Amino acid sequence: MKQFLMLAAALFFMGSPAMAAEHSHDHAAKPVDPHAHAHAETAENGHADLTLMHVMHDLGANLNRIHWGIMTNNRYMVEQGAAGIASHPMPKGGLKPYIKKNADMIKDAVPVYDEMVHKTADEIKEKAATASMLELQKMAATIGEGCVNCHDVFRNP
């Protein structure tokens, strides 16, 4: 039973074999502009009604996916987790409805941390096939630092 649960967990985190087979690591054809990320929020892509908590939970799951991929030497998983962070949707109505305090501080800080997280996620996505796992781990730590710093500003007075 224990082996079955471990296999099920591994398959859950890895994605389907078909997805892995279709994946290509040809990044030369895809230039990255770290300032050009877009937050999807249209009804057509199914993200129009996500709350901030939904988006943050998904971002956390993708960061966990990066960490699990690093720990298991699964470069596809690392790349997919980074792609999920780099292209995360915007919560319904943007951030404004969720700001209860520190509005001025948040207005200045969130774009800085948002860029830090997205730029690093794009970098991980591009380097997932070639960088050492130690280098990828250091970049993942930068994403975590950006998340914690933003949460600190958003939650604390």
C-alpha positions in Angstrom: 0.0 0.0 0.0 2.8 2.4 0.9 4.5 1.8 -2.5 1.2 2.4 -4.3 0.7 5.8 -2.5 4.3 6.8 -3.3 3.7 5.9 -7.0 0.4 7.8 -7.1 2.0 10.9 -5.6 4.9 10.7 -8.0 2.5 10.4 -11.0 0.4 13.3 -9.6 3.4 15.6 -9.5 5.0 14.5 -12.7 2.1 14.9 -15.1 1.1 12.5 -17.7 3.7 10.6 -19.8 2.0 12.0 -22.9 2.6 15.6 -21.6 6.3 14.8 -21.0 6.7 13.2 -24.4 5.2 16.3 -26.2 7.5 18.7 -24.3 10.4 20.2 -26.0 13.3 22.0 -24.4 14.0 24.1 -27.5 14.0 27.5 -25.7 16.0 29.4 -28.4 12.8 30.0 -30.4 11.0 31.6 -27.4 12.6 34.9 -26.2 11.6 36.0 -22.7 10.7 39.5 -21.8 10.4 39.5 -18.0 8.3 42.7 -18.1 5.8 41.3 -20.6 4.1 38.8 -18.4 0.3 39.0 -18.5 -2.1 38.0 -15.8 -4.9 36.1 -17.5 -8.4 37.1 -16.3 -10.8 36.5 -19.1 -13.9 34.3 -18.9 -12.7 32.4 -22.0 -9.7 30.8 -20.1 -11.8 29.9 -17.1 -10.0 32.3 -14.7 -12.4 35.1 -14.4 -13.8 34.3 -11.0 -10.7 33.3 -9.0 -10.2 35.0 -5.7 -6.8 36.1 -4.4 -6.7 33.1 -2.2 -7.2 30.8 -5.2 -4.4 32.4 -7.1 -2.0 32.4 -4.2 -2.7 28.7 -3.5 -2.0 27.9 -7.1 1.2 29.9 -7.0 2.2 28.0 -3.8 1.5 24.7 -5.6 3.6 25.7 -8.5 6.5 26.7 -6.2 6.1 23.3 -4.5 6.2 21.7 -8.0 9.5 23.4 -8.7 11.0 22.3 -5.4 9.7 18.7 -5.9 11.2 18.7 -9.4 14.5 19.8 -8.1 14.5 17.2 -5.3 13.6 14.4 -7.8 15.8 15.7 -10.7 12.7 16.2 -12.8 13.4 19.1 -15.1 10.1 18.9 -16.8 8.4 19.4 -13.5 10.7 22.3 -12.6 9.9 24.0 -16.0 6.1 23.5 -15.7 6.0 24.9 -12.1 7.9 27.9 -13.3 5.6 28.4 -16.3 2.6 28.2 -14.0 4.1 31.0 -11.8 5.1 33.1 -14.8 1.7 33.0 -16.3 -0.6 33.0 -13.3 -4.0 34.6 -13.6 -5.0 37.8 -11.9 -7.6 37.5 -9.2 -11.1 38.7 -10.0 -11.1 42.5 -9.8 -7.3 42.7 -9.4 -5.6 43.3 -6.0 -7.5 46.4 -5.1 -10.6 44.7 -3.5 -8.2 42.7 -1.2 -6.2 45.6 0.2 -7.4 46.4 3.7 -4.4 48.3 5.0 -1.0 49.7 3.9 -2.4 50.8 0.5 0.4 53.2 -0.3 3.1 50.7 0.8 1.5 47.9 -1.1 1.1 50.1 -4.2 4.9 50.6 -4.2 6.0 47.1 -3.1 3.8 44.7 -5.0 5.1 45.6 -8.5 8.7 45.1 -7.3 8.0 41.7 -5.8 5.7 40.7 -8.7 8.5 41.5 -11.1 11.1 39.6 -9.0 8.9 36.5 -8.9 7.9 36.6 -12.5 11.4 37.4 -13.8 12.9 34.5 -11.8 10.1 32.1 -12.8 10.9 33.0 -16.5 14.6 32.4 -15.8 13.9 29.0 -14.2 11.6 28.0 -17.1 14.3 28.9 -19.6 17.2 27.2 -17.7 15.3 24.1 -16.4 16.8 21.9 -19.1 20.4 23.0 -18.6 21.1 24.6 -15.2 22.4 22.6 -12.3 19.8 21.6 -9.7 21.7 23.8 -7.2 21.4 26.8 -9.5 17.7 26.1 -10.0 17.2 25.7 -6.2 18.8 29.1 -5.6 16.5 30.7 -8.1 13.5 29.0 -6.5 14.6 30.5 -3.2 14.5 33.9 -4.8 10.9 33.3 -5.8 10.1 32.2 -2.2 11.9 35.4 -0.9 9.7 37.5 -3.2 6.6 35.8 -2.0 7.4 36.1 1.7 8.4 39.8 1.3 5.2 40.6 -0.5 3.1 38.8 2.0 4.9 40.7 4.8 3.9 44.0 3.3 0.4 42.9 2.4 -0.4 41.4 5.8 1.5 43.5 8.4 1.0 47.1 9.4 
